[in-house]
Amino acid sequence: MRTLRGEGTGGRRELVDAWRAAERRRGPSGTLHLGFGIPMPRIDYVFAPPNVRVPHAEVIVGRFEGRFPSDHCALLVELEVPAAVSA
């Protein structure tokens, strides 16, 4: 992940962590819950280029028919990609 973000190499930032860049966040900061529904560390990410706006990011802890469908929470991120500039 450090390589993707250009950390520690003196390089430019290639990608940003959409959760951190989000203007609004909802839900717990962790994404791993191991089937217990109690979010622990965040180990799921969405990365985006720095010029992409992130209005909203949300971690969803949910069950389906009484069971967790995964041992990870869902991560939902809204991205606004700038329009392409024509030459």
DRENLUM-359654 format. One record per residue (C-alpha): residue number from 1; residue in one letter; x negated, y, z negated. Coordinates in steps of 0.2 Angstrom, whole numbers. Layout:
NUM | A | X | Y | Z
...
END
This chain:
1 | M | 0 | 0 | 0
2 | R | -14 | 12 | -3
3 | T | -20 | 9 | 14
4 | L | -3 | 13 | 22
5 | R | -2 | 29 | 11
6 | G | -20 | 34 | 16
7 | E | -26 | 34 | -2
8 | G | -44 | 32 | -8
9 | T | -51 | 33 | 10
10 | G | -51 | 52 | 12
11 | G | -39 | 49 | 27
12 | R | -23 | 58 | 30
13 | R | -7 | 52 | 23
14 | E | 0 | 40 | 36
15 | L | 16 | 36 | 27
16 | V | 25 | 42 | 11
17 | D | 35 | 32 | -2
18 | A | 53 | 36 | 2
19 | W | 59 | 33 | -16
20 | R | 46 | 46 | -22
21 | A | 50 | 58 | -8
22 | A | 69 | 57 | -10
23 | E | 78 | 73 | -14
24 | R | 91 | 63 | -24
25 | R | 88 | 46 | -32
26 | R | 101 | 34 | -40
27 | G | 99 | 19 | -50
28 | P | 85 | 11 | -60
29 | S | 67 | 14 | -54
30 | G | 63 | -4 | -54
31 | T | 68 | -17 | -41
32 | L | 63 | -34 | -48
33 | H | 75 | -42 | -60
34 | L | 71 | -60 | -59
35 | G | 90 | -65 | -59
36 | F | 93 | -57 | -76
37 | G | 100 | -40 | -69
38 | I | 88 | -30 | -79
39 | P | 76 | -20 | -67
40 | M | 58 | -22 | -71
41 | P | 44 | -15 | -60
42 | R | 47 | -8 | -43
43 | I | 39 | -20 | -30
44 | D | 50 | -16 | -15
45 | Y | 47 | 0 | -4
46 | V | 52 | 9 | 11
47 | F | 38 | 19 | 19
48 | A | 41 | 33 | 31
49 | P | 31 | 46 | 41
50 | P | 28 | 62 | 31
51 | N | 39 | 72 | 43
52 | V | 55 | 62 | 40
53 | R | 67 | 69 | 27
54 | V | 73 | 58 | 13
55 | P | 90 | 65 | 7
56 | H | 94 | 50 | -4
57 | A | 87 | 34 | -11
58 | E | 96 | 21 | -22
59 | V | 92 | 5 | -31
60 | I | 107 | -6 | -31
61 | V | 109 | -19 | -45
62 | G | 124 | -30 | -39
63 | R | 132 | -47 | -40
64 | F | 141 | -57 | -27
65 | E | 154 | -69 | -33
66 | G | 147 | -67 | -51
67 | R | 129 | -71 | -45
68 | F | 114 | -61 | -40
69 | P | 110 | -64 | -22
70 | S | 92 | -61 | -25
71 | D | 79 | -59 | -39
72 | H | 76 | -41 | -32
73 | C | 88 | -27 | -32
74 | A | 93 | -19 | -15
75 | L | 84 | -3 | -10
76 | L | 95 | 9 | 1
77 | V | 86 | 24 | 8
78 | E | 94 | 37 | 19
79 | L | 81 | 44 | 32
80 | E | 83 | 59 | 43
81 | V | 71 | 58 | 58
82 | P | 67 | 74 | 67
83 | A | 73 | 76 | 85
84 | A | 60 | 72 | 98
85 | V | 53 | 88 | 106
86 | S | 53 | 87 | 125
87 | A | 39 | 93 | 135
END
